[in-house]
Amino acid sequence: MLKRAHKGTYHKFSKKHLNFYVNEFVVRHNICEEDTINQMEIIVAGMIGCRDMYKELVSGVGGRLK
């Protein structure tokens, strides 16, 4: 799945953000057997309180990647 996304969606993975790509596909794999409504509920529940701004991701603010 990750290899397919590399060729189809992202075209290039940066080493700096590789763990974010992997985590995304772990979640996708774990919820793939759920129906669509349940998948959306799981995704939205995981987003509550998690707002990552691009500036924070690239600057290393708050112990994030740098």
Secondary structure in CASP SS format (residue, H / E / C, confidence):
PFRMAT SS
TARGET T0000
AUTHOR 0000-0000-0000
METHOD secondary structure of the structure
MODEL  1
M C 1.00
L H 1.00
K H 1.00
R H 1.00
A H 1.00
H H 1.00
K H 1.00
G H 1.00
T H 1.00
Y H 1.00
H C 1.00
K C 1.00
F C 1.00
S C 1.00
K H 1.00
K H 1.00
H H 1.00
L H 1.00
N H 1.00
F H 1.00
Y H 1.00
V H 1.00
N H 1.00
E H 1.00
F H 1.00
V H 1.00
V H 1.00
R H 1.00
H H 1.00
N H 1.00
I C 1.00
C C 1.00
E C 1.00
E C 1.00
D C 1.00
T H 1.00
I H 1.00
N H 1.00
Q H 1.00
M H 1.00
E H 1.00
I H 1.00
I H 1.00
V H 1.00
A H 1.00
G H 1.00
M H 1.00
I C 1.00
G C 1.00
C C 1.00
R C 1.00
D C 1.00
M C 1.00
Y H 1.00
K H 1.00
E H 1.00
L H 1.00
V H 1.00
S H 1.00
G C 1.00
V H 1.00
G H 1.00
G H 1.00
R C 1.00
L C 1.00
K C 1.00
END
